[in-house]
Amino acid sequence: SSTVQNLGGNLLLCDDLSDTGVTLTRSVDWLKKYPPLKGRIKSIKTAVLWKKAKSTFKPDFCAVTLKNNPWIVQPFERYEEIRINELIKKHKNKG
């Protein structure tokens, strides 16, 4: 999404992670084919925080290139830390 009325020119596509590379590859392809942008894009650059070893996509900018493929838990992913019994208790009280 964008607040710009007439998007085009030089674009920077950002993502947190290049895991397999499929999402970024398809996103760049989609942007190039998107009718309102067709013929209006000068260049598309990509930036990620992390790139896993198995990723087939090579971003233009990358904060950390990982030597392997670790599971990354984002700080906003509370469900990665919650226990099953906590979920049961939470949803039992809603019933």
Backbone as JSON, one array per atom type, in Angstrom:
{
  "sequence": "SSTVQNLGGNLLLCDDLSDTGVTLTRSVDWLKKYPPLKGRIKSIKTAVLWKKAKSTFKPDFCAVTLKNNPWIVQPFERYEEIRINELIKKHKNKG",
  "N": [[0.84, -1.18, 0.0], [0.29, 2.34, -0.38], [0.72, 5.85, 0.16], [1.07, 7.5, -1.86], [-0.17, 9.04, -4.74], [0.43, 8.71, -7.51], [2.19, 6.25, -8.09], [5.44, 5.14, -8.91], [8.57, 5.23, -10.72], [11.55, 4.96, -8.87], [11.5, 2.2, -6.81], [11.44, 0.85, -3.51], [11.31, -2.18, -2.1], [10.55, -3.66, 0.86], [11.13, -6.17, 3.33], [10.91, -8.26, 6.24], [12.27, -10.69, 6.27], [14.01, -12.91, 4.15], [13.18, -15.9, 3.52], [12.63, -18.48, 1.99], [12.7, -17.18, -0.37], [10.72, -17.07, -2.2], [8.44, -15.37, -1.77], [9.47, -12.72, -2.09], [10.48, -12.89, -4.72], [8.11, -13.37, -6.18], [6.7, -11.05, -5.47], [8.19, -8.93, -6.6], [7.91, -9.61, -9.3], [5.11, -9.38, -9.5], [4.74, -6.62, -9.01], [5.97, -5.55, -11.3], [4.17, -6.36, -13.24], [1.77, -5.26, -12.5], [-1.01, -3.48, -13.48], [-1.5, -0.54, -12.97], [1.12, 0.27, -12.52], [2.65, -0.56, -14.61], [5.13, 0.12, -16.92], [5.84, 2.39, -15.55], [7.75, 2.08, -13.67], [11.04, 2.69, -12.78], [13.16, 1.4, -11.47], [13.45, -1.4, -9.23], [14.4, -1.94, -6.04], [15.44, -4.09, -3.36], [15.12, -4.8, 0.14], [16.03, -6.41, 3.14], [15.85, -7.56, 6.56], [16.9, -10.02, 7.45], [18.47, -12.71, 5.71], [18.08, -15.96, 4.9], [20.17, -18.91, 4.55], [19.11, -20.76, 2.74], [17.59, -19.25, 1.02], [16.53, -18.33, -2.21], [16.48, -15.89, -3.29], [18.2, -12.87, -3.92], [18.56, -10.16, -2.12], [18.9, -6.59, -2.59], [19.79, -5.07, -0.48], [20.8, -6.08, 2.71], [20.61, -6.66, 6.11], [21.55, -8.77, 7.79], [23.09, -11.68, 6.79], [22.36, -14.94, 7.08], [24.09, -17.89, 8.09], [22.89, -20.3, 8.2], [19.64, -21.8, 8.53], [17.86, -20.68, 10.66], [15.04, -20.73, 12.94], [13.21, -17.88, 13.21], [12.06, -15.76, 15.67], [9.92, -13.17, 15.88], [9.69, -10.09, 17.74], [7.04, -9.37, 18.13], [5.59, -11.66, 18.02], [3.8, -13.17, 19.97], [2.59, -15.66, 20.29], [4.55, -17.54, 19.88], [5.75, -17.86, 22.26], [3.84, -18.57, 24.09], [2.23, -20.98, 26.18], [0.49, -24.12, 25.78], [-1.36, -24.75, 27.84], [-1.88, -22.21, 28.81], [-3.28, -21.06, 26.68], [-5.56, -22.7, 26.64], [-6.68, -22.08, 29.15], [-7.17, -19.33, 28.78], [-9.1, -19.32, 26.69], [-11.11, -20.9, 27.73], [-12.28, -19.36, 29.67], [-13.65, -17.56, 28.15], [-15.82, -18.76, 27.05]],
  "CA": [[0.0, 0.0, 0.0], [1.06, 3.57, -0.47], [-0.02, 7.11, 0.26], [1.39, 8.22, -3.09], [-1.23, 8.92, -5.76], [0.99, 8.22, -8.77], [3.37, 5.47, -7.74], [6.31, 4.77, -10.02], [9.94, 5.65, -10.51], [12.4, 4.03, -8.14], [10.77, 1.6, -5.7], [12.17, 0.04, -2.54], [10.45, -3.21, -1.53], [11.17, -4.11, 2.11], [10.54, -7.28, 4.06], [11.75, -8.59, 7.39], [13.02, -11.93, 6.11], [13.98, -13.71, 2.93], [13.26, -17.28, 4.01], [12.89, -19.29, 0.8], [12.89, -16.26, -1.49], [9.54, -17.13, -3.06], [7.6, -14.18, -1.6], [10.1, -11.56, -2.71], [10.51, -13.12, -6.17], [6.75, -13.16, -6.71], [6.31, -9.65, -5.25], [8.84, -8.11, -7.62], [7.24, -9.95, -10.55], [3.76, -8.81, -9.44], [4.85, -5.17, -9.17], [6.29, -5.26, -12.7], [3.0, -6.65, -14.08], [0.59, -4.57, -11.96], [-1.4, -2.51, -14.51], [-1.25, 0.88, -12.69], [2.56, 0.55, -12.46], [3.3, -1.02, -15.83], [5.78, 1.19, -17.67], [6.11, 3.56, -14.7], [8.81, 1.74, -12.72], [12.42, 2.82, -13.27], [13.9, 0.29, -10.87], [12.96, -1.95, -7.96], [15.44, -2.44, -5.14], [14.85, -4.84, -2.26], [15.86, -4.75, 1.4], [15.54, -7.31, 4.19], [16.65, -7.62, 7.78], [17.6, -11.3, 7.46], [18.39, -13.6, 4.55], [18.5, -17.31, 5.27], [21.07, -19.57, 3.6], [18.34, -21.48, 1.71], [16.85, -18.31, 0.18], [16.94, -18.26, -3.61], [16.39, -14.47, -3.67], [19.33, -12.07, -3.45], [18.13, -8.77, -1.95], [19.91, -5.56, -2.85], [20.29, -4.65, 0.82], [20.5, -7.09, 3.73], [21.29, -6.36, 7.37], [22.25, -9.96, 8.27], [23.01, -12.89, 5.99], [22.5, -16.05, 8.02], [24.85, -19.02, 7.56], [22.02, -21.48, 8.18], [18.22, -21.49, 8.38], [17.23, -20.73, 11.98], [13.67, -20.25, 13.14], [13.31, -16.53, 13.74], [10.88, -15.33, 16.39], [9.82, -11.72, 15.92], [9.28, -9.63, 19.07], [5.59, -9.22, 18.19], [4.98, -12.98, 17.9], [3.53, -13.67, 21.32], [2.19, -17.07, 20.26], [5.74, -18.38, 19.88], [6.17, -18.02, 23.65], [2.73, -18.97, 24.95], [2.09, -22.42, 26.42], [-0.83, -24.68, 25.46], [-2.27, -24.62, 28.98], [-2.28, -20.8, 28.89], [-4.31, -20.87, 25.65], [-6.78, -23.38, 27.11], [-7.21, -21.27, 30.23], [-7.66, -18.08, 28.2], [-10.31, -19.54, 25.87], [-12.11, -21.52, 28.6], [-12.95, -18.27, 30.37], [-14.44, -16.77, 27.18], [-16.96, -19.56, 26.64]],
  "C": [[0.89, 1.24, 0.0], [0.16, 4.77, -0.31], [0.2, 7.95, -0.99], [0.3, 7.98, -4.12], [-0.71, 8.27, -7.03], [2.3, 7.49, -8.5], [4.14, 5.09, -9.0], [7.72, 5.2, -9.71], [10.78, 4.57, -9.86], [11.65, 3.52, -6.92], [11.73, 0.82, -4.79], [11.16, -0.89, -1.88], [11.16, -3.79, -0.31], [10.4, -5.26, 2.72], [11.45, -7.6, 5.23], [12.72, -9.72, 7.08], [12.9, -12.48, 4.71], [14.25, -15.14, 3.36], [13.6, -18.21, 2.84], [13.2, -18.42, -0.41], [11.67, -16.18, -2.4], [8.7, -15.85, -2.97], [8.19, -12.96, -2.28], [10.17, -11.7, -4.23], [9.15, -12.83, -6.79], [6.3, -11.71, -6.55], [6.92, -8.73, -6.3], [8.17, -8.35, -8.97], [5.85, -9.32, -10.61], [3.8, -7.29, -9.66], [5.11, -4.79, -10.63], [5.08, -5.45, -13.62], [1.74, -5.91, -13.65], [0.19, -3.44, -12.9], [-1.16, -1.03, -14.17], [0.24, 1.26, -12.68], [3.29, 0.21, -13.76], [3.84, 0.17, -16.64], [6.15, 2.41, -16.85], [7.25, 3.31, -13.72], [10.17, 1.89, -13.4], [13.25, 1.64, -12.78], [13.2, -0.16, -9.58], [14.17, -2.48, -7.21], [14.75, -3.13, -3.98], [15.75, -4.76, -1.04], [15.21, -5.69, 2.4], [16.43, -7.18, 5.43], [17.52, -8.87, 7.79], [17.42, -12.03, 6.14], [18.93, -14.95, 4.99], [19.35, -17.93, 4.17], [20.3, -20.22, 2.45], [17.59, -20.55, 0.75], [17.43, -18.27, -1.23], [16.95, -16.82, -4.11], [17.59, -13.72, -3.1], [18.86, -10.62, -3.34], [19.28, -7.79, -2.22], [20.57, -5.09, -1.55], [19.86, -5.68, 1.86], [21.3, -6.77, 4.99], [22.13, -7.54, 7.86], [22.01, -11.12, 7.32], [23.32, -14.06, 6.92], [23.22, -17.23, 7.35], [24.02, -20.3, 7.48], [20.57, -21.0, 8.08], [17.48, -21.53, 9.72], [15.78, -20.27, 11.96], [13.78, -18.89, 13.8], [11.99, -16.14, 14.4], [10.92, -13.8, 16.48], [9.32, -11.28, 17.29], [7.77, -9.49, 19.22], [4.87, -10.56, 18.12], [4.79, -13.62, 19.27], [3.22, -15.16, 21.32], [3.38, -18.03, 20.19], [6.16, -18.71, 21.31], [5.08, -18.57, 24.55], [2.63, -20.5, 25.03], [0.65, -22.86, 26.14], [-1.8, -24.49, 26.61], [-2.72, -23.18, 29.19], [-3.38, -20.49, 27.88], [-5.64, -21.49, 26.09], [-7.45, -22.55, 28.18], [-7.85, -19.98, 29.69], [-9.0, -18.28, 27.49], [-11.44, -20.21, 26.66], [-12.94, -20.45, 29.29], [-13.83, -17.42, 29.45], [-15.76, -17.45, 26.86], [-18.22, -19.2, 27.26]]
}
